[in-house]
Structures are given as C-alpha cells and as structure tokens.
Amino acid sequence: THRVSEYQDSWDAVVGVSGRAAVNENWFVPFNLDIGAGESDLTWQVWAGVGYRFGNSDLVFGYRHIEWDLGDDGLVTEYSLSGPALLWNYRF
C-alpha cells in the first residue's frame, strides 16, 4: 500500500458577477462568472443554465466549469472540474 498526503492552504481574492435573466414569467437563465488570484496563479469558474419557476420553487438545469492553477510548488498544480447539475430551489 502506498500513501501520499500533503496539506496545502491557499487564499485567493475573487471577483465576479452572478444573476438571472428573465425569459418570461416562469423561464429564466441563471449565470455566474468569477475570476481570482492570490496564492494561486489563477482561479475561475463559469456556470450557466436554464430554469423554470413554479410557486415557491425553481427547477434549474445547468453546467459548471471550475479551474485552479495552483502554481508549481505543491503536489497538485492544476485542478479542474466540469459537469452538469440539476437543482431544485425552494423559497420559504
């Protein structure tokens, strides 16, 4: 058995924009984009989808991509994650 472990903290300042554009009374397009840097060389993510509002709920289908470029110092130097998402939001 081989085991590798390393603990690494890093901080980044991140700025972005998030919102939703209404298509009509029920349909909307949610979006999010942010970018940052600090101890990482670069971090960014983008999210977009299509949603339907009914009553106190939203049902949203979207896609998200995240990337971190952590520099060449650590065990992990790059990280990315992409994929679809299905969300249900309920407002109290």
Secondary structure, 3 states (H helix, E strand, C coil): CCCCCCCCCCCEEEEEEEEEEECCCCEEEEEEEEEEEECCCEEEEEEEEEEEEECCEEEEEEEEEEEEECCCCCCCCEEEEEEEEEEEEECC
